[in-house]
Amino acid sequence: MTQFRALPVRQGDAYLLKSKRGSYLIDGGTISGFLPEMLRERQVGKLRAAVCTFACPERLGGIVDLMDVGYPTGEYWLPESLRNVAETARGFNGDWPAWFALCGRPVPKALPPVLQRFPSDPLEKELVGCAMLAILASSCCVGKLPEQTPLPLLPTQAIGAVLKILTDHTAENWSGTLSSLLRDVGTHFVSGGGPADLALLCGRLLFRAGNTLKVKHHKGCRTAARGLAMVIMIEALRVRDNHRIRFFRRTDQWEDKLIPKHPFKCLNGIEVSALGRKYDSVNARTMHEATSALTEPGGGLVYQYGDRHCGALFCGNTKMSFLHRQNPTLIRRPTVITAPQRGGLGVEDAYGRIVSTDPSSDVWVRAHYSYARKVSDSFKDQPVRYCLYNCAYRTVQEVLLTFSEGRWNRLAGGICSCDDGSRQTLPPIASNNTFAKSNSDAK
């Protein structure tokens, strides 16, 4: 029996698909959103793959948590943009005035230290990218760089210097979070963590620091800092645990190929080599462009699951612009469809690019982002629609669907009445309650 869940993560998207071919996680919600605990509570067991459709914190964060705790996972499918940022940072030429200008920060008077790019120690060599990313992220978060030293810094020394900047700045500006930050630093040393753990800790603290930046005043710096911090964490976990990671490149065109050994297609992307391109010298603009590409609007990957009886289409952050109305995605079997950009405004054209032979047999699901977020009219026009929370009641609620006897059945979750100005009474939930009946009862 095929089962679909929209998990009640604190923020973002996290979908779980269980089938005869195994369990798949598509996106993981925000970092520290208790995703590993949710999977254990639901007795999910091993995941065949954990998939990230878009490298934003609200989709990638939970996957970082899975990697960190060692949740049993066969493979991780990640956007190529994450690897590109890490490799680009390795080749950054140190044009700090240009980097600060692009980030909208004043250039500090003191020059930063030189980073050893080719250390003899193998582990230090693996962490060169993390170290440069940490320095770049620190400049976005607090506008400061590590102090210049007589000799080039080893990567671990550079990461330690960034941690010192964060702790000093926290003591001066964020006294409310100081104890939490110091507890994290202390836990690392007490537990005997290695260099990769230090890089992971640095990434988590940089992410936390990025979150404190106000969107009104530092939107660009906040986005860059959070994105760089996520890449640091992924790189640190890759070095520490040697996870099996497959990278997918967005092609912006229709790709109709199954991913080998899995019942999935990446509709607008292709798998690329795990070995990234090496950069000898990267200027500040190229570094900034690579960082911005992490969260490029509408720049996500679209994945589709299918078997003989049913399917699931994960639209992620895209506008489905790789399709045209003359050549839409045709749905021929009952399918769960996750709403493009969580059912938000500005993606109306995407709905016209998804055509079903029987719309009443499909189910549209929308994830949680903000209670203030307006909902697309095209999503509200779908005959069968559910969401992770009911705005009328302001309670996040899991959506659980199972496929049997040729149809999707609702075992948990609320009919989406968001943004319609009224409270709807939900029909009773029963194992044989079909979606068509549920929606007709709710009207």
PLY file of the C-alpha trace (Angstrom):
ply
format ascii 1.0
element vertex 443
property float x
property float y
property float z
element edge 442
property int vertex1
property int vertex2
end_header
0.00 0.00 0.00
1.35 3.41 -1.00
1.28 6.08 1.70
1.86 9.84 1.51
2.49 12.14 4.47
2.93 15.87 4.73
4.87 16.00 7.99
4.02 18.76 10.51
7.42 20.41 10.55
7.69 23.83 12.18
8.26 25.56 8.86
8.77 24.52 5.26
8.18 21.34 3.28
8.68 17.73 4.37
6.92 14.92 2.54
7.24 11.20 3.17
6.31 8.64 0.52
6.20 4.95 1.44
5.73 2.30 -1.23
6.71 -1.27 -2.03
10.00 0.15 -3.33
10.84 1.71 0.04
10.47 5.03 1.86
11.47 8.38 0.37
11.71 11.76 2.06
11.21 14.74 -0.22
12.47 17.88 1.52
12.95 18.09 5.26
11.58 21.36 6.58
13.59 23.82 8.62
16.72 22.99 10.60
16.11 21.71 14.15
12.49 21.07 13.22
12.54 17.64 14.93
12.42 15.70 11.66
14.48 12.68 12.89
12.18 12.38 15.91
9.09 12.52 13.69
10.39 9.71 11.50
11.21 7.54 14.51
7.79 8.18 16.07
6.17 6.99 12.85
8.44 3.92 12.73
9.62 4.81 9.26
12.84 2.80 9.40
15.47 3.22 6.72
14.96 5.77 3.96
15.96 4.71 0.48
16.66 8.35 -0.32
16.30 11.80 1.22
15.67 14.34 -1.52
16.12 18.12 -1.49
14.27 19.95 -4.27
15.64 23.42 -3.46
18.60 24.52 -1.34
16.66 26.86 0.96
16.78 26.37 4.75
13.06 25.50 4.86
13.67 22.43 2.71
17.30 21.51 3.34
17.46 22.07 7.10
15.78 18.84 8.16
17.98 16.84 5.80
21.03 18.34 7.52
19.58 17.11 10.83
19.13 13.60 9.40
22.73 13.52 8.24
23.98 14.84 11.57
22.23 12.22 13.73
23.07 9.40 11.33
19.47 8.50 10.51
19.60 5.36 8.31
19.43 6.70 4.76
20.63 5.01 1.60
21.27 8.13 -0.49
20.92 11.89 -0.45
19.80 13.66 -3.62
20.89 17.30 -3.47
20.89 20.28 -5.87
24.18 20.78 -7.66
24.19 24.42 -6.54
25.34 23.29 -3.07
28.45 21.65 -4.46
29.09 24.59 -6.80
29.24 27.03 -3.89
31.68 24.82 -1.98
34.00 24.44 -4.97
33.76 28.13 -5.85
34.76 29.08 -2.31
37.89 26.94 -2.60
39.03 29.15 -5.46
38.02 32.56 -4.05
40.83 35.02 -4.81
40.45 37.07 -1.62
39.08 40.25 -3.18
37.42 41.24 0.09
36.64 44.89 -0.78
34.58 43.73 -3.77
32.88 41.01 -1.70
31.90 43.47 1.05
30.59 45.91 -1.56
28.39 43.21 -3.12
27.06 42.30 0.33
26.35 45.93 1.20
28.78 45.96 4.12
31.49 48.57 4.86
34.99 47.29 4.19
36.95 46.68 7.43
40.30 48.40 7.79
42.22 45.28 8.81
43.08 42.75 6.13
42.08 39.13 6.77
44.59 36.32 7.19
45.69 34.18 4.29
44.16 30.69 4.20
46.34 27.67 3.43
44.70 26.25 0.31
46.86 23.14 -0.01
47.63 21.85 3.50
49.51 18.57 3.76
47.07 16.97 6.19
44.29 15.16 4.22
41.53 16.19 6.63
42.65 19.81 6.64
42.64 19.70 2.84
39.02 18.48 2.85
38.01 21.42 5.04
39.49 24.22 2.90
36.08 24.91 1.37
34.38 24.98 4.78
36.96 27.42 6.13
36.60 29.89 3.28
32.81 29.59 3.43
32.95 30.35 7.16
34.99 33.51 6.58
32.62 34.61 3.81
29.55 33.95 5.97
31.11 35.77 8.92
31.55 38.86 6.78
27.83 38.72 5.92
26.66 38.09 9.49
28.72 40.55 11.48
30.78 42.43 8.90
34.04 41.21 10.41
36.93 39.01 9.31
39.48 37.06 11.38
42.53 39.07 12.38
45.59 38.91 10.17
48.31 36.47 11.26
52.01 36.24 10.33
51.54 32.82 8.74
48.69 31.43 6.61
45.99 29.78 8.69
45.13 26.11 8.50
41.42 25.55 7.75
40.68 24.45 11.33
42.45 27.55 12.65
40.37 29.75 10.36
37.15 28.06 11.52
38.22 28.59 15.14
38.87 32.26 14.40
35.36 32.63 12.98
33.92 30.99 16.10
35.77 33.58 18.20
34.22 36.39 16.13
30.77 34.90 16.70
31.18 34.49 20.45
32.62 38.00 20.85
29.86 39.53 18.76
27.22 37.56 20.61
28.49 38.80 23.95
28.25 42.39 22.69
24.94 42.27 20.84
22.88 39.14 21.51
23.18 38.52 25.24
19.91 36.57 25.20
21.42 33.83 23.04
24.91 33.84 24.55
24.32 30.94 26.94
22.89 28.78 24.17
25.79 29.55 21.84
28.41 28.85 24.51
26.64 25.62 25.42
26.96 24.45 21.82
30.65 25.34 21.73
31.24 23.60 25.08
29.38 20.48 23.96
31.72 20.16 21.00
34.85 20.13 23.13
33.41 17.94 25.90
32.24 15.33 23.38
35.68 15.18 21.79
34.46 16.22 18.35
36.93 16.30 15.47
37.71 19.06 12.94
34.64 18.27 10.83
32.45 18.56 13.94
34.00 21.97 14.58
33.09 23.03 11.03
29.56 21.70 11.52
29.20 23.65 14.75
30.49 26.78 13.04
27.91 26.34 10.29
25.07 25.99 12.79
26.16 29.10 14.69
26.57 31.11 11.49
23.07 30.06 10.47
21.74 31.20 13.83
23.60 34.50 13.47
22.20 34.96 9.98
18.68 34.49 11.32
19.15 37.46 13.65
19.68 39.86 10.73
16.61 41.94 9.98
15.17 41.46 6.50
14.30 45.16 6.31
17.92 46.27 6.68
20.08 43.28 5.69
18.01 41.08 3.37
20.91 40.29 1.02
23.36 39.56 3.83
20.80 37.42 5.64
20.08 35.31 2.57
23.78 34.90 1.76
24.79 34.07 5.35
22.07 31.45 5.77
22.87 29.89 2.40
26.62 29.75 3.04
26.00 28.29 6.50
23.89 25.48 5.00
26.69 24.63 2.56
29.22 24.56 5.43
27.06 22.03 7.28
26.59 19.81 4.23
30.32 19.87 3.47
31.28 19.16 7.08
28.91 16.18 7.25
30.18 14.88 3.92
33.74 14.97 5.24
32.85 13.51 8.65
30.54 10.67 7.66
31.16 10.01 3.96
27.45 10.01 3.10
26.41 8.78 -0.34
25.34 11.98 -2.10
23.99 12.29 -5.64
23.85 15.75 -7.19
21.24 16.92 -9.70
21.60 19.85 -12.08
18.59 21.89 -13.16
18.41 21.99 -16.96
15.28 24.14 -17.36
13.92 21.68 -19.89
11.83 18.52 -19.84
13.79 15.43 -18.79
11.94 12.12 -19.12
14.33 9.59 -17.59
14.00 7.36 -14.55
16.64 7.74 -11.87
18.50 4.39 -11.94
17.18 1.83 -9.42
14.41 4.15 -8.19
10.74 4.73 -9.22
11.42 8.46 -9.59
12.12 10.96 -12.34
13.68 14.40 -12.02
11.54 16.22 -14.58
13.74 19.29 -15.01
17.18 18.02 -14.02
19.87 15.43 -14.62
22.30 13.67 -12.33
25.87 14.93 -12.56
29.21 13.59 -11.41
29.95 13.75 -7.70
33.27 15.40 -8.55
32.71 19.12 -8.95
34.52 21.55 -11.19
37.80 22.86 -9.76
38.36 26.63 -9.77
41.85 28.15 -9.77
40.82 31.76 -9.15
37.32 33.07 -8.46
36.49 36.77 -8.19
33.99 38.24 -5.75
31.20 38.59 -8.31
31.41 34.94 -9.33
31.38 33.93 -5.67
28.35 36.13 -5.01
26.50 34.78 -8.06
27.09 31.19 -6.96
25.76 32.03 -3.49
22.68 33.78 -4.91
21.95 30.77 -7.15
21.26 28.66 -4.05
17.90 30.36 -3.55
17.19 31.70 -7.03
13.41 32.34 -7.27
11.68 29.49 -9.04
14.95 27.60 -9.30
14.02 24.27 -7.76
13.92 20.69 -9.01
10.71 18.79 -9.74
10.50 15.08 -8.89
7.81 12.61 -9.93
7.04 9.19 -8.42
4.97 6.63 -10.23
3.91 3.00 -10.37
1.17 1.19 -12.29
-1.57 2.44 -9.99
-0.77 5.89 -8.57
1.75 8.69 -8.51
3.10 11.75 -6.72
4.37 15.00 -8.21
6.61 17.20 -6.06
6.58 20.69 -7.57
8.84 22.31 -4.97
9.78 25.93 -5.50
9.30 25.99 -9.27
6.87 27.72 -11.58
7.03 24.67 -13.88
8.40 27.05 -16.53
10.33 24.22 -18.19
6.93 23.13 -19.51
4.59 24.90 -21.88
0.84 24.80 -22.17
1.37 23.08 -25.52
3.48 20.42 -23.78
2.19 20.05 -20.19
2.82 17.36 -17.62
0.03 14.86 -18.24
-1.30 13.01 -15.17
-2.86 9.68 -16.17
-3.27 8.00 -12.78
-4.48 9.20 -9.35
-1.69 11.49 -8.15
-0.82 13.53 -5.08
0.49 16.92 -6.25
2.35 19.25 -3.91
1.44 22.84 -4.71
4.13 24.92 -6.47
5.78 27.31 -4.00
3.48 26.05 -1.22
0.40 27.31 -3.02
1.50 30.93 -2.82
0.78 33.80 -5.18
2.69 34.48 -8.37
2.76 30.96 -9.80
-0.68 30.83 -11.44
0.78 29.69 -14.77
2.22 26.56 -13.14
-1.22 25.08 -12.59
-2.05 25.29 -16.29
1.06 23.27 -17.07
-0.17 20.30 -15.02
-3.01 18.54 -16.87
-4.88 15.53 -15.48
-7.16 13.12 -17.31
-9.26 12.88 -14.12
-8.75 15.87 -11.78
-11.24 14.52 -9.22
-8.97 11.53 -8.56
-5.95 13.72 -7.79
-5.11 15.36 -4.46
-3.40 18.72 -4.10
-1.43 19.31 -0.89
0.03 22.56 0.41
2.77 22.82 3.06
3.12 25.29 5.92
5.11 28.51 5.69
3.34 31.45 7.26
-0.16 32.10 8.53
0.00 35.46 6.78
0.77 33.95 3.37
-1.95 34.46 0.77
-3.08 31.41 -1.16
-3.19 31.12 -4.94
-6.65 31.19 -6.51
-5.53 28.38 -8.80
-4.83 26.19 -5.78
-8.19 27.07 -4.24
-9.86 26.10 -7.54
-8.57 22.51 -7.36
-11.42 20.04 -6.74
-9.55 18.15 -3.99
-7.12 20.12 -1.85
-5.58 19.68 1.58
-3.03 21.65 3.52
-0.73 21.08 6.45
-2.70 23.50 8.59
-6.14 25.05 8.58
-5.77 28.83 8.80
-9.24 29.12 10.30
-8.02 27.21 13.36
-4.30 28.12 13.27
-3.18 24.56 14.07
-0.55 22.69 12.10
-1.89 19.26 11.26
-0.29 16.33 9.47
-1.78 15.10 6.21
-1.86 11.31 5.83
-3.11 9.72 2.61
-3.16 6.07 1.58
-3.84 4.57 -1.82
-6.06 1.51 -2.04
-8.84 0.21 -4.27
-7.90 2.64 -7.02
-8.18 5.86 -5.01
-6.47 8.03 -2.43
-8.04 7.95 1.03
-7.59 10.54 3.75
-6.63 9.20 7.17
-5.54 12.52 8.67
-5.44 16.17 7.72
-7.73 19.09 7.02
-9.46 20.33 3.91
-7.81 23.58 2.87
-10.12 26.48 3.66
-7.27 28.97 4.01
-7.71 32.54 2.88
-11.42 32.13 2.08
-12.69 34.19 5.01
-14.80 31.42 6.46
-14.58 28.47 8.78
-15.41 25.12 7.27
-16.53 22.10 9.22
-14.46 19.04 8.38
-16.19 15.77 7.58
-15.46 12.81 9.85
-12.28 10.93 9.02
-12.67 7.26 8.19
-10.47 4.74 6.49
-12.95 4.36 3.64
-13.61 8.08 3.31
-12.77 9.10 -0.27
-11.57 12.52 -1.27
-14.45 13.21 -3.58
-16.94 12.55 -0.78
-14.88 14.57 1.72
-14.89 17.64 -0.46
-18.55 17.41 -1.35
-19.45 17.12 2.33
-17.34 20.16 3.17
-19.09 22.45 0.71
0 1
1 2
2 3
3 4
4 5
5 6
6 7
7 8
8 9
9 10
10 11
11 12
12 13
13 14
14 15
15 16
16 17
17 18
18 19
19 20
20 21
21 22
22 23
23 24
24 25
25 26
26 27
27 28
28 29
29 30
30 31
31 32
32 33
33 34
34 35
35 36
36 37
37 38
38 39
39 40
40 41
41 42
42 43
43 44
44 45
45 46
46 47
47 48
48 49
49 50
50 51
51 52
52 53
53 54
54 55
55 56
56 57
57 58
58 59
59 60
60 61
61 62
62 63
63 64
64 65
65 66
66 67
67 68
68 69
69 70
70 71
71 72
72 73
73 74
74 75
75 76
76 77
77 78
78 79
79 80
80 81
81 82
82 83
83 84
84 85
85 86
86 87
87 88
88 89
89 90
90 91
91 92
92 93
93 94
94 95
95 96
96 97
97 98
98 99
99 100
100 101
101 102
102 103
103 104
104 105
105 106
106 107
107 108
108 109
109 110
110 111
111 112
112 113
113 114
114 115
115 116
116 117
117 118
118 119
119 120
120 121
121 122
122 123
123 124
124 125
125 126
126 127
127 128
128 129
129 130
130 131
131 132
132 133
133 134
134 135
135 136
136 137
137 138
138 139
139 140
140 141
141 142
142 143
143 144
144 145
145 146
146 147
147 148
148 149
149 150
150 151
151 152
152 153
153 154
154 155
155 156
156 157
157 158
158 159
159 160
160 161
161 162
162 163
163 164
164 165
165 166
166 167
167 168
168 169
169 170
170 171
171 172
172 173
173 174
174 175
175 176
176 177
177 178
178 179
179 180
180 181
181 182
182 183
183 184
184 185
185 186
186 187
187 188
188 189
189 190
190 191
191 192
192 193
193 194
194 195
195 196
196 197
197 198
198 199
199 200
200 201
201 202
202 203
203 204
204 205
205 206
206 207
207 208
208 209
209 210
210 211
211 212
212 213
213 214
214 215
215 216
216 217
217 218
218 219
219 220
220 221
221 222
222 223
223 224
224 225
225 226
226 227
227 228
228 229
229 230
230 231
231 232
232 233
233 234
234 235
235 236
236 237
237 238
238 239
239 240
240 241
241 242
242 243
243 244
244 245
245 246
246 247
247 248
248 249
249 250
250 251
251 252
252 253
253 254
254 255
255 256
256 257
257 258
258 259
259 260
260 261
261 262
262 263
263 264
264 265
265 266
266 267
267 268
268 269
269 270
270 271
271 272
272 273
273 274
274 275
275 276
276 277
277 278
278 279
279 280
280 281
281 282
282 283
283 284
284 285
285 286
286 287
287 288
288 289
289 290
290 291
291 292
292 293
293 294
294 295
295 296
296 297
297 298
298 299
299 300
300 301
301 302
302 303
303 304
304 305
305 306
306 307
307 308
308 309
309 310
310 311
311 312
312 313
313 314
314 315
315 316
316 317
317 318
318 319
319 320
320 321
321 322
322 323
323 324
324 325
325 326
326 327
327 328
328 329
329 330
330 331
331 332
332 333
333 334
334 335
335 336
336 337
337 338
338 339
339 340
340 341
341 342
342 343
343 344
344 345
345 346
346 347
347 348
348 349
349 350
350 351
351 352
352 353
353 354
354 355
355 356
356 357
357 358
358 359
359 360
360 361
361 362
362 363
363 364
364 365
365 366
366 367
367 368
368 369
369 370
370 371
371 372
372 373
373 374
374 375
375 376
376 377
377 378
378 379
379 380
380 381
381 382
382 383
383 384
384 385
385 386
386 387
387 388
388 389
389 390
390 391
391 392
392 393
393 394
394 395
395 396
396 397
397 398
398 399
399 400
400 401
401 402
402 403
403 404
404 405
405 406
406 407
407 408
408 409
409 410
410 411
411 412
412 413
413 414
414 415
415 416
416 417
417 418
418 419
419 420
420 421
421 422
422 423
423 424
424 425
425 426
426 427
427 428
428 429
429 430
430 431
431 432
432 433
433 434
434 435
435 436
436 437
437 438
438 439
439 440
440 441
441 442
